[in-house]
Amino acid sequence: MDFLNYINHLVSVITDWLISKQVIPIILTLVTILITVHYNRKNYRANLEVRSKLEILNSINKLIAKYIVEVDNSLYLFIKGCSNNNDKQLAKLKLSNPNVVVGKITTEDYDLKLAETKKIKTELEINMETYGNCEAILDDMEKLWHVLDHDNLQKISEVATNAEHSEAEKEVSNKCEIAQKRLKDDFKEWYKNEFDKLTK
């Protein structure tokens, strides 16, 4: 029993000493500081990740618009370049319509524009793959890109002229419009969903 009294007394003395020296409040303060630092670091990392994703998302938004315009411009330059080339050939053979005006655009202008468009497409793909969760948009981008595939361009190159729009030109231009609309519509919905997720 004496031993138990001794232990109780010892605990009481140590507790009184800790309280009098304010060790317990100091320990509690340190624990609070450590917990706060831990959660602040965690929140900082989460905020950094959200900010980074928002930057990528905004970059994708700008690049998608550029990509759609550049594919359209590439197709236009190809049609005009082929029309001008074909009309020059017809003029040499004295078969051209006298009212046809041959412009300065060549298929080389198309080649230069296509190189710029490929660069935008590659940057866009890298950003989207980094961001993730955008397979449907990448698929829509590919469908738009295929408007410029060999078969479509071959059809145009054989018949394009400044005198009128050929059926081939109309068909490929229509494919381009449909692919552009699908990409725009799907992207708007995807962008809104992703933006809402990041900002809520």
Buried (B, 14 or more C-beta within 10 A) or exposed (E): EEEEEEEEEEEEEEEEEBEEEEEEEEEEEEEEEEEEEEEEEEEEEEEEEEEEBBEBBEBBBEBBEBBBEBBBBBBBBBBBBBBBBBBEEBBEEEEBEEEBEBEEBBBEBBEEBBEEBBEBBEBBBEBBEEBEEBEBBEEBBEBBBEBBEEEBBEBBBEBBBBBEBBEBBEEBBEBBEEBBEBBBEBBEEBBEEBBEEEEE
